[in-house]
Amino acid sequence: MTDETPDYSISGYGETPIDVTRPFIRNPDGSTSTESSFTEKVGDRWLNFASIVNGRRHTQAEAMDLFRAGLNPPLGAWRTRPEAEKAAAERSARINRIRRPDRSNATADFIRQQEGYKPDASGRFPVVQAPEPGQNVGHGHKIQDHELESGKIHGIPWRNGLSVEEAEYILRADIEQNVRDMGLEDRGEGIQLVLTDLAFRMGPDAKKTKIFKALSKNRPDWDEAYAQMGDVHWTDRDGNRNFYDKRNSELMARVGYEPTQTSGARYRANQSASAARARPAHPTHVAEAPSQEAASRLFRSYHG
C-alpha cells in the first residue's frame, strides 16, 4: 500500500479515516448517506461496516459478503456494541457536518475566501511554501510535524496535493477540531467564527490571547476583543511583522460588530505598540489601520 493510497484496514481498536471520495446516496426520506453503517461482532471485536459500497446500497448480508471478499473494509472496531454504535452515530454526524457541500458553514466560507488558495491547472491544490516558515496545502492548512512524518492530514494523503473535495474536508475538519479544542461547542456561531479564524492564523496560541479571554466570558466583551486584534500579526520568512487589518475588519463586520471610537483607537494603539516591539533590523508591514469611518462603512455593507 503506497503513501498516496488511504489505508482503510484496521487492527486494534478505533475508527478508520472518513473516505471523502464516497458518493452521496439519496435516502427514501430525501436525506443523503455515504456509508449507512451497521454493527456486527467479528471475533472478539464489534466492527462497524458500510452498507453503501462503491456507490450502491446493499443489505447487511451482502455487505458482510463483500467484507469477507476483502471489498468492504470495516469502518472501525470497538470492545463493546454500545461503544461501536455510539461511534457510528458520532461518525455519521461528523460526515454530515464536514462533507456535505450543500451545508452552509460561515466559518469555512470566510476562511476559504480570506486564504484565497485555488486549485492548479490539474484541478488539485498543490503543496506551497507558506509566507511564514513551513508549507501549506488546501485552504491554508499549515502542515504540522506529525503530518510531515505520516504523510497524512486527517487520514488523507497530501504529498501530491489535494483534490477539491479533500481540501474542503480538511478545512471543515480543522474547524471542527479547533471548536472542540477551544471548548466552543456551545458558543454562538459568531464567537465560533472569530475564535476559529484566530486559531487558523495563530494555532494553539489563539487560546492564550486576550481576544479568546474576552469572547469566552459568559458575557462576551466584543469591544475588548476588537481592540486586542490590533496585535494579531504574522512574521514572514524574512522576519518582517505583518498585520491583518483588512481580515480583522471584515471578520468583525461579518459577525455584526461595529467598532466604537474607543475600541477603534485602542486597536490602532495596540498595533503601533506591536510594531514597535518588532526587531529593529526588519521592517514592519502595516497597511493603514482601519479608520472609524472605514470600519463603519464595512459594517453597513453587511448589515444595511
VMD Tcl script that draws the C-alpha trace (Angstrom):
set ca {
  {0.00 0.00 0.00}
  {1.57 3.29 -1.11}
  {1.64 6.51 0.84}
  {-0.88 8.03 -1.57}
  {-3.48 5.26 -1.03}
  {-5.70 5.59 2.07}
  {-5.25 2.56 4.32}
  {-8.73 1.53 5.44}
  {-7.66 -1.73 7.08}
  {-7.88 -1.80 10.85}
  {-6.09 -3.51 13.71}
  {-6.71 -2.99 17.39}
  {-9.47 -0.53 18.26}
  {-10.70 2.81 16.92}
  {-12.07 4.07 13.63}
  {-10.62 4.42 10.15}
  {-10.42 7.80 8.37}
  {-13.53 9.05 6.59}
  {-13.29 8.32 2.87}
  {-14.03 11.67 1.24}
  {-14.50 10.04 -2.18}
  {-17.63 8.09 -1.21}
  {-20.61 9.44 -3.18}
  {-23.82 10.62 -1.51}
  {-26.79 8.28 -1.98}
  {-30.33 9.63 -1.71}
  {-32.45 8.00 1.02}
  {-36.21 7.38 0.69}
  {-36.90 10.24 3.15}
  {-34.93 12.71 1.00}
  {-31.82 12.75 3.18}
  {-28.45 11.50 1.93}
  {-25.91 8.95 3.18}
  {-22.38 7.93 2.22}
  {-21.91 4.87 4.45}
  {-25.21 3.90 6.16}
  {-23.32 1.81 8.70}
  {-24.32 -1.17 10.84}
  {-22.57 -3.07 13.65}
  {-21.54 -6.74 13.71}
  {-19.39 -8.82 16.05}
  {-16.38 -10.39 14.36}
  {-14.17 -12.45 16.64}
  {-13.87 -10.61 19.95}
  {-14.45 -7.14 18.47}
  {-17.53 -5.17 17.45}
  {-17.00 -3.75 13.97}
  {-18.89 -1.05 12.05}
  {-19.43 -1.62 8.33}
  {-20.79 0.48 5.49}
  {-23.84 -0.91 3.71}
  {-23.15 1.51 0.82}
  {-20.21 0.16 -1.17}
  {-18.94 1.66 -4.45}
  {-21.99 3.92 -4.64}
  {-24.52 1.09 -4.31}
  {-26.73 0.26 -1.32}
  {-26.52 -3.35 -0.08}
  {-28.28 -5.46 2.52}
  {-26.27 -6.19 5.64}
  {-25.77 -9.77 4.48}
  {-24.43 -8.56 1.12}
  {-22.17 -6.03 2.85}
  {-20.73 -8.79 5.06}
  {-20.11 -10.97 1.98}
  {-18.19 -8.03 0.48}
  {-16.22 -7.71 3.74}
  {-15.25 -11.38 3.63}
  {-14.22 -10.92 0.00}
  {-11.94 -8.06 1.01}
  {-14.11 -5.45 -0.74}
  {-15.71 -3.72 2.26}
  {-13.14 -2.94 4.99}
  {-14.59 -2.12 8.43}
  {-15.09 1.48 9.48}
  {-13.82 0.82 12.99}
  {-13.53 -1.68 15.83}
  {-14.59 -1.48 19.48}
  {-14.73 -3.70 22.54}
  {-18.50 -3.45 23.08}
  {-21.60 -2.97 20.94}
  {-22.63 0.28 22.74}
  {-19.18 1.77 22.05}
  {-19.40 0.81 18.38}
  {-22.95 2.13 17.94}
  {-22.10 5.40 19.70}
  {-19.05 5.82 17.45}
  {-21.16 5.12 14.36}
  {-23.68 7.83 15.32}
  {-20.90 10.35 16.01}
  {-19.19 9.49 12.71}
  {-22.43 9.96 10.79}
  {-22.98 13.38 12.39}
  {-19.38 14.35 11.64}
  {-19.71 13.36 7.98}
  {-22.91 15.41 7.76}
  {-21.20 18.46 9.26}
  {-17.95 18.24 7.34}
  {-18.56 16.59 3.98}
  {-21.91 17.98 2.90}
  {-21.02 20.61 0.27}
  {-24.56 21.98 0.35}
  {-24.44 22.73 4.08}
  {-23.68 26.33 4.89}
  {-20.64 26.85 7.11}
  {-19.96 30.53 7.74}
  {-16.51 29.85 9.20}
  {-15.43 27.68 6.26}
  {-16.79 30.25 3.81}
  {-14.86 33.06 5.50}
  {-11.54 31.21 5.81}
  {-11.76 29.89 2.25}
  {-12.31 33.43 0.95}
  {-9.59 35.02 3.06}
  {-6.91 32.40 2.40}
  {-7.57 32.64 -1.32}
  {-5.89 29.41 -2.41}
  {-7.09 27.90 -5.71}
  {-6.56 24.56 -7.49}
  {-3.86 24.48 -10.15}
  {-4.37 23.58 -13.83}
  {-4.72 19.90 -12.91}
  {-7.65 20.69 -10.62}
  {-5.72 19.90 -7.43}
  {-4.45 22.07 -4.57}
  {-0.64 21.86 -4.64}
  {1.64 21.96 -1.62}
  {3.04 25.50 -1.40}
  {5.58 27.34 0.71}
  {3.77 29.38 3.34}
  {4.53 33.11 3.67}
  {5.89 32.27 7.11}
  {8.28 29.29 7.51}
  {6.60 26.00 6.63}
  {4.29 24.52 4.00}
  {0.57 24.94 3.32}
  {-1.86 22.79 1.39}
  {-5.54 23.11 0.58}
  {-7.24 26.16 2.05}
  {-4.22 27.32 4.03}
  {-3.71 24.24 6.23}
  {-0.23 24.56 7.72}
  {1.40 21.15 7.63}
  {2.38 20.02 11.15}
  {5.40 17.92 12.14}
  {3.32 14.77 12.71}
  {1.71 15.25 9.29}
  {5.13 15.56 7.68}
  {6.05 12.26 9.29}
  {2.84 10.39 8.46}
  {2.17 11.96 5.06}
  {-1.50 12.35 6.01}
  {-3.82 15.12 7.25}
  {-6.97 13.85 8.98}
  {-6.19 10.49 7.34}
  {-5.82 11.97 3.82}
  {-2.50 11.68 1.90}
  {-1.26 15.18 0.97}
  {2.21 14.93 -0.59}
  {0.83 15.02 -4.16}
  {-1.64 17.79 -3.33}
  {-5.36 17.56 -2.59}
  {-8.49 17.25 -4.65}
  {-11.15 19.93 -4.21}
  {-13.19 17.52 -2.07}
  {-10.19 16.60 0.09}
  {-9.24 20.27 0.63}
  {-12.80 21.11 1.69}
  {-12.94 18.14 4.04}
  {-9.65 19.09 5.70}
  {-10.80 22.71 6.10}
  {-14.02 21.66 7.83}
  {-12.24 19.03 9.92}
  {-9.74 21.69 11.05}
  {-12.62 23.98 12.02}
  {-14.36 21.24 13.98}
  {-11.11 20.34 15.75}
  {-10.48 23.98 16.70}
  {-14.03 24.38 18.02}
  {-13.58 21.27 20.12}
  {-10.06 22.12 21.34}
  {-11.14 25.61 22.44}
  {-14.36 24.38 24.09}
  {-16.62 26.41 21.80}
  {-19.27 23.75 21.08}
  {-21.96 25.63 22.99}
  {-21.00 29.14 21.90}
  {-22.78 31.13 19.22}
  {-21.76 30.98 15.57}
  {-20.27 34.49 15.69}
  {-17.90 33.62 18.55}
  {-17.03 30.34 16.86}
  {-16.24 32.20 13.63}
  {-13.95 34.78 15.26}
  {-12.06 32.40 17.54}
  {-11.76 29.61 14.97}
  {-10.38 32.05 12.41}
  {-7.94 33.26 15.07}
  {-6.85 29.65 15.72}
  {-6.44 29.14 11.98}
  {-4.00 32.04 11.91}
  {-2.23 31.52 15.24}
  {-2.56 27.81 16.03}
  {-2.76 26.74 19.71}
  {-1.54 30.20 20.82}
  {-5.00 31.57 19.97}
  {-6.31 30.23 23.27}
  {-3.69 32.28 25.15}
  {-4.76 35.63 23.68}
  {-6.75 38.40 25.29}
  {-9.19 38.02 22.38}
  {-10.04 34.48 23.47}
  {-10.38 35.64 27.07}
  {-12.73 38.48 26.05}
  {-15.04 36.27 23.97}
  {-15.06 33.21 26.22}
  {-16.71 35.11 29.09}
  {-20.35 34.48 29.95}
  {-20.97 37.99 28.60}
  {-18.52 38.36 25.68}
  {-16.68 41.69 25.53}
  {-16.64 42.50 21.80}
  {-15.06 45.93 22.28}
  {-12.11 44.37 24.11}
  {-11.80 41.59 21.52}
  {-11.64 44.08 18.64}
  {-9.13 46.32 20.44}
  {-6.82 43.35 21.04}
  {-6.98 42.33 17.39}
  {-4.63 45.23 16.68}
  {-1.80 42.97 17.89}
  {-2.68 39.98 15.65}
  {0.17 39.61 13.17}
  {2.29 37.08 11.34}
  {6.02 37.02 10.78}
  {7.16 36.20 7.26}
  {10.20 34.22 6.17}
  {12.39 37.35 6.34}
  {11.34 38.16 9.89}
  {9.01 41.02 8.92}
  {5.94 41.63 11.06}
  {2.69 41.87 9.07}
  {-0.80 42.76 10.23}
  {-4.27 41.50 9.31}
  {-6.17 44.79 9.20}
  {-8.47 44.00 6.28}
  {-9.19 40.47 7.52}
  {-9.91 41.69 11.07}
  {-12.30 44.39 9.86}
  {-14.19 42.05 7.55}
  {-14.33 39.33 10.20}
  {-15.89 41.62 12.80}
  {-18.27 43.12 10.28}
  {-19.43 39.61 9.35}
  {-20.44 38.87 12.94}
  {-22.26 42.17 13.35}
  {-19.74 44.17 15.36}
  {-19.27 47.86 14.57}
  {-16.21 49.38 16.27}
  {-16.72 52.26 18.66}
  {-14.46 55.31 18.70}
  {-12.76 53.90 21.81}
  {-12.25 50.33 20.57}
  {-11.01 51.64 17.20}
  {-8.48 53.91 18.90}
  {-7.31 51.05 21.13}
  {-6.96 48.77 18.08}
  {-4.64 51.28 16.41}
  {-2.69 51.86 19.65}
  {-2.17 48.12 20.14}
  {-0.97 47.81 16.56}
  {1.53 50.64 16.99}
  {2.84 49.07 20.20}
  {3.16 45.68 18.49}
  {5.06 47.22 15.57}
  {7.42 48.95 17.99}
  {8.23 45.57 19.58}
  {9.34 44.12 16.23}
  {13.04 43.53 15.72}
  {14.60 46.82 14.54}
  {16.54 45.05 11.76}
  {13.30 44.13 10.00}
  {10.61 46.44 8.65}
  {7.02 46.12 9.78}
  {4.42 45.95 7.04}
  {1.44 47.90 8.29}
  {-1.36 48.78 5.95}
  {-3.13 51.81 7.33}
  {-5.19 50.60 10.28}
  {-8.92 50.88 9.57}
  {-10.33 54.30 10.37}
  {-13.60 54.60 12.26}
  {-15.34 55.69 9.06}
  {-13.94 52.75 7.06}
  {-14.89 50.21 9.72}
  {-18.43 51.57 9.97}
  {-18.77 51.59 6.18}
  {-17.74 47.91 6.04}
  {-20.21 47.08 8.82}
  {-23.08 48.78 6.92}
  {-22.19 46.88 3.74}
  {-23.10 43.68 5.57}
  {-25.91 44.86 7.79}
  {-27.62 47.66 5.87}
}
mol new
graphics top color blue
foreach p $ca { graphics top sphere $p radius 0.5 }
foreach p [lrange $ca 0 end-1] q [lrange $ca 1 end] { graphics top cylinder $p $q radius 0.2 }
display resetview
